[in-house]
Amino acid sequence: MKLTFLGKETTGDQSPTLFATDRDTYVVQGWKITDPEALEALKDVPDHETYVEIPAALMQHLPKEPVDGDRTAAHR
């Protein structure tokens, strides 16, 4: 999988980050969710998936045009 860096939002020692892939997807680095109430609401996630929390400001880095074969950005 080829990753293309799109941007990050650094606060203190934390840096949630957004990447586009060459598989028509995005990869996000975010905060592990530890809140018990949120985890209970999200309990039905399959073993091969996960949830991460990211700041809303990170979404400013989503491209308006496709990135390296990323066709999904053009459909937003």
C-alpha positions as CSV (number, residue, x, y, z in Angstrom):
1,M,0.0,0.0,0.0
2,K,1.4,3.4,-1.0
3,L,0.7,6.2,1.6
4,T,0.5,9.9,0.6
5,F,0.8,12.3,3.6
6,L,-2.1,14.8,3.6
7,G,-1.6,16.6,6.9
8,K,-1.5,16.5,10.6
9,E,-2.8,18.5,13.6
10,T,-0.2,18.7,16.3
11,T,-1.2,19.6,19.8
12,G,1.5,19.2,22.5
13,D,3.0,15.7,22.0
14,Q,0.1,14.4,20.0
15,S,-0.1,14.4,16.2
16,P,-3.2,12.9,14.6
17,T,-2.3,12.4,10.9
18,L,-4.2,11.8,7.7
19,F,-2.9,9.8,4.7
20,A,-4.4,8.8,1.3
21,T,-3.7,5.4,-0.1
22,D,-3.4,4.0,-3.6
23,R,-6.3,1.7,-2.7
24,D,-9.0,4.4,-2.8
25,T,-9.0,4.7,1.0
26,Y,-7.6,6.9,3.8
27,V,-5.5,6.0,6.8
28,V,-5.8,8.1,10.0
29,Q,-3.6,8.1,13.0
30,G,-5.6,9.2,16.0
31,W,-6.3,8.7,19.7
32,K,-7.2,5.3,21.1
33,I,-10.7,5.4,22.4
34,T,-10.7,4.5,26.1
35,D,-14.0,6.1,27.3
36,P,-16.1,3.2,28.7
37,E,-19.4,4.6,27.5
38,A,-18.1,5.1,24.0
39,L,-16.5,1.7,23.9
40,E,-19.8,0.1,24.9
41,A,-21.6,1.9,22.1
42,L,-18.9,0.7,19.6
43,K,-18.7,-2.9,20.8
44,D,-19.9,-4.4,17.6
45,V,-16.7,-3.7,15.6
46,P,-15.3,-6.8,13.8
47,D,-11.9,-8.1,15.0
48,H,-10.2,-6.9,11.8
49,E,-11.4,-3.3,12.3
50,T,-10.9,-0.5,14.9
51,Y,-12.0,3.0,15.7
52,V,-9.8,6.0,16.4
53,E,-10.7,9.5,17.5
54,I,-9.4,12.4,15.5
55,P,-9.8,16.2,15.8
56,A,-12.3,17.8,13.4
57,A,-9.5,20.2,12.3
58,L,-7.7,17.2,10.7
59,M,-10.5,17.0,8.1
60,Q,-9.3,20.2,6.5
61,H,-6.6,18.1,4.9
62,L,-9.0,15.9,2.9
63,P,-8.3,16.6,-0.7
64,K,-10.8,18.2,-3.0
65,E,-9.4,16.2,-5.9
66,P,-8.2,12.6,-6.1
67,V,-4.8,11.7,-4.8
68,D,-2.8,9.0,-6.6
69,G,-5.6,6.8,-7.8
70,D,-7.9,7.9,-4.9
71,R,-11.2,8.2,-6.6
72,T,-13.3,8.6,-3.5
73,A,-12.3,12.2,-2.9
74,A,-13.9,13.3,-6.1
75,H,-17.3,12.0,-4.9
76,R,-17.6,14.1,-1.8
